[in-house]
Amino acid sequence: MLGIVLLLLALARTACPSPASVASRRAEALKKLLEVFGMEDPPAPPTHFKQPPQYMVDLFNTVANADGVTKNPDILEGNTVRSFLDKTHSEEMRFLFVLSSVAKNEKILTAELHLFRLWPRVTDGPKRHHFCQVSVYQVLEKDKPDTPGGKKLLAARLVSLQTSGWEVFAITPAVRDWTEDESSNQGLLVTVQGPGGSPLDPPPLQFASGRGHHESKKPMLVLFTDDGRRGASLPTASFPDLKPQAPDLPARMPVPKLSRSRSTRSLDRLQPCQRHPLSVDFEEIGWSGWIISPRGYNAFHCKGSCPFPLGENMRPTNHATVQSIINALKLSEGVSSPCCVPDKLYSINLLYFDDDENVVLKQYDDMVAGSCGCH
């Protein structure tokens, strides 16, 4: 399907018909391409320059190369990672994350609360301790979170007072509640106590809030989900080698003698099946405003002939081998020679802003032709 979409885009760029016809073709092609990416409409670009969370940028660089091609399909849990910034902008340790952009068909695999631990306050009290107990609660009653039934414990552990940096807490049950019933989302409450649960006033440990701290340190919710969109047509391998395939000739294939008058198209038909570049430029398509990375990628495409006899370097299936024999010996009418098609596909990853200006990392299967063969 991707090949058809890219062909439509190419026609929209090069066709000679009226501007209205070209615009119509382009709109149709872009709509089909959006369907490949699981969207009805492209997200609106952020209203002002917005820096994506460093965690999401680092995660993209971990799972994908510069072109977005997946390094190893086992690194990412699920196929979607969503990040949400706190909406309370409060100095208190109450946090609220709006999850309206999570699709109904997305399965919540893991949910994490990311808090940036500031350097501890210098007071007389905390010198007795090297650690504080940090507890994360799901708020059940917005106006009475401190009552016995007003909150539910999600995570608790000792946190060092000697350093600063990110702390991550698993809060999956709360997020599953919120996605099933949006009205139940009353936010989170974080408390800081002494190692034995004793009160500390003031608490020596503080986390960066949504107000008064740098964008890169704001509280963040990270969801790992799976939307069920999986490619199952061809095998996907780890760490793809995306160098151009060598144009080796199949075994015992006669080298054609070409006259100067032969057209380039005829020459292409006589070339053996191999992989060729196919650039997808998101800026040219008009999507650079909301896609953070990559700026584009090489989808590759397969082109060339599959003549009899098929050599092993043509990666033929058994069916293709039989078909080539039937075609060569004219044993049955209407049987064509095998086709040059992708026999290995790789996924790509997009890092982008959604309609709510949240940053999303999404993996799409079967987007890059890894190698070509005769089928």
N, C-alpha and C positions, 0 to 999 in steps of 0.2 A: 504493500500500500504506500509506503514511504516513497518508493521509486515513482509511482504514478503522481503523487503530490509534487515531487520535485520536477517532474516533466511538465506538469501544468504550470508551475512557476516559471520554468524556462520559456514555455510558449507565451506566457503573459508578458515576458520581457522582450521577446524577439518578434512576435507576430506583427504583421502589417495592417490588420483590420483597423476599424475605427477605434478611437480612444475609449468609447463606451464599451465596446466589445472586449478590449484589452483589460479594462478595469473590472469588468464582470468576471473574466477568467481568473484574474489575480485574486479577487475576493473569494471565488469558489475554491481556488487552490489553498489560500490561507485558512479557509474554514476547514478543509480536509486536514490540513497540517495541524490545526488546533485539536481536531479529533484524535490524531495520533498522540498528542500530548495530554489527552483526557480533559480538554477544556471546551467550553462553548464559546467563550469570548476571551480575548487577551486581557490580563489584569491591567488596570490603569497604573502607569508609572507613578512613583512617589511624588507628592506635590513639591517637595524640596529635596535637596541632596541628603541622602541617608546612608550612613555607614552600616553595613551588615554586621551582625555580631561576629566577633573573631572566632568564637567556637564553631559557628557554621562554616566560615571560610576554611578553618583548619580541617573540619570534617570533610568538606568537599575535596581538599587537597590530599586527604588520606585515602579516600575511596576512588578518586579519579585522577587521570593525568590532565595535562593542560588543555586537551581537546574535549575533556569531559568523559572519555572512555573509561569504563570501570576497570580498575586494576585487579580486583579480586571480588567476585560476586558474594563471597562469604563474609566480607567485612561488615556490611550494613545489615542491621536487623530490620526486616521488612523492606519496603521500597520507597518509603516517604519519611522524612524528618521535618517536623514543623517547630519553629521557635516563636514564642510569644513573650512580649515585654509586659511588665507589671503596669496595670492601669490606675492604681491608687495614687501614685506619686506622693506617698505619705512618708514621713519620717518614722512612723510607727512600724513595727514588724508585722503588718497586715498586708497581704498581697492578693490581687485579683487579676485573673487572666481570662480574657474573652475568647472562647473557643468556637465562635460561630462559623469559622472557615473550615472546620473539620467536617468532611463529608460523612453522610450517614453510613456509607458502605465501608468506611475505614475501620479496620480492626486495631484497637489500641493495644500495642505490645508492651511498651514501657513508657513511663512518664517520669521526668526528672525535674526537680526544682534546683536551679543553679543560683547560688548566692555568693557574692564576692565578700570575703572576710577582710575587714579593714585591720590595720595595726591596732592592738589593744590600747585602751586608755591607760594613762600612767596615774594610778592612784595607790593609796596605801593598802587597800583591801586585797586586790587581786594578787599581791606578791605572795600570798600564802598558797596560791594555786598555779599550776601549769596548764590546767585544762578547765574547760567549762562544758556543761551538758547543754546541748542544743536539741530542742524538740520541735517537730513540725506537726501541726494539727490541721485537720480539715474542719473548717467552721460549719457547724450545723445550724446554729441560730445567730443571725447577723448581729443582733443587738445584745445577745447574752453569751458571748463566746467563753466567758470564764465560769459559767455555771456547769455543774456536773454533766448535763446532757447537751451542752452547747458546743462541744467540740469532740473530735475523735483523733486519737494519736495515730500518725502515719509513720513517723521515723524519729529516732532519738539516738544520739551518740555523743561521745566526748570529742571536743575540738580543741586543738592546741592554741595556746595564747602566745606562742613564740614566733609565729609567722603570719603572713597575709596570703591571700589567694582564694581560689574558687573552692567552694564546698558543694557537693552534689548529694541530694536526698531523693530517694525513690518514693514517689507518691502516686503510683499507678491506680490503686483502688479509688482514690478521690476523683481522678480524671475520668475513669470509666463511669462513675456516678454522674458526673457533670455532662458527659456526652449522651447518656441515656435520658437524663432529665435536666435540661438547661436551667430550670428554676432552682435546682438544688445547689448551684454554684454560688456559694457565699464566701468563697475565697479561702485563704490559708492564714494561719497564725503561727508565728515562730517565737519561742521563748528561750531565754538564756538563764541557766541556773548554775549553782556550784556543782562539783562532781557528785555529791550525794543528793542532789535535788534541792539544796538549800538556796534561799533567795539571795540575790546579789543586787545591791542598790548603791550606786548605779551599776549595771552590768558592764564588766570590763570588755566584753566582746561585742562588736557591732558589725553589721553587714551594710554594704552600700545600698541605698534606697533609690527609688526612681526619681528623686528630687535632690538636686545639689551635688550629684556625682556624675562623673564622665559617662557618656553613652555606653562605653565598652564595659562598664562595671554594673550596669543596671540588672536587677533581678530578672531572671528569665525562666520560663517553662519550656522544656524540650520534650516533644512527643515523637516516639518511634512508632510508625503505623504501617499497615499494609492495606492497599485498596483493592487487592485481588486481581489487578491487571498484570498478568504474567504471560510472557511469550513461551510457547511450548513446541514451536515448529522445528527448530534446529538446535543442536547442542551449543552450549556456551562454555567457553574455556576461560581459565584464569590467566591473568597477565598476558593480554593479546599482543602478538607481534604484528604491528600494523605497517610494516615495510612493504613496498610494492612487491607483488609476486614476480618471480623471474619468468620471462616468457619462453619457457622451455617447450620445444616441440614434442608432441606425443611420439611414442616409439614407432619407428618405421614410416613416419609420415613423410611423403615426398615433399621436398622444398619447392614451392611453385616458382616458375619463372614469370616475372611480371613485366609487361610492356610499359612503356612510358605513358601510353594512353589510358591505362587502367585508372579508374576513379579511386579516390580515397575510400569510398564506401565499399568497393569491391575488395580493397586491400584489408579493410577491417574484418570482412567476412572470412578471409583466408588466414587471419591470425588465430592462433590457438586460444582457447578459453583462458582468460586471466582477469585479474582485478585491475580496475582503473580508478583514478581519483574522482570524487564527486563532492565538491565543496558546498556546505550549507552555511551561509553567512547571515546571522541573526540581525545584524545591522541593516543589511540590504533588504531583508524581509520587513523590517520596521519594528523589530521586537527588542532592540537594544535598551530601551527605556526601562524594561522590567526584568530582563534577564541579566543577572550579575555575572555568572560564569557558566559555560565558556562563551566567548564572543561568536563562536561558530565551531564547526567540526567537519571532519572528512567522513562522509557516509560510505564512500566507495561504491562502485557498481561493477557488475560482471558483464563481460563482452567478449565475443570470439566464437570460433567454430568448434564443433565436437565431431570431427571426422573419424571414419572407420580406418584402422582399428584404434580403439581408445586405449591409451597408455595409462599406467598407474599414476603418472603425474597429472592426469586430468581428473583424478579423484572420482572415477565413475561409480555409480551404484550398479549392482547386479542387473537391475532393470534397465539402466541406460546401456549397459554392454549388450544385452539381448536386443534392445531396440535398435542399436547401431548396426547389429548383424542383419536383422530383418530388413532394415532400410537399405544396407549396402547390397544385399543379395536380391532385393526386390521380391521378397517372398510374400509380401502382402501390400495391397494398394493403400495409399493414403497414410502410410507410416513415415513420419518425418524423422530426421536425425535428432538425437538428444539436445537439450538446451543448456546453455552456459548460465548457471544460476549460483547464488550464494549457498555454500554448504556449511558455513559456520557464521554465526551472528553474535555480535557483542552488544552490550547495553551501554547507554550513555547516562550521565547525570547532569541535571540542570539545577543551578542555584538561582533562585528568583524571588522577587517580591510578589505576594498575592494581593488581592483587592484590599485587604486591611493593612497592607504594608508590613506584614509579617514575612520573615525570610523562610523559605521552604527549600529543602534539598529533596529532589525526586529522581528516582532511577527508572529509566525506560528501557525495556527489553527489545532486542531484535532491531537495533537502530544502525548498526555498522556491519557491513559485509567484511568478515574476517578473512575469508578465503572463498575461492570459486571452484566449481566442479561441474562435470557433465551429468545431468540428471534427466 
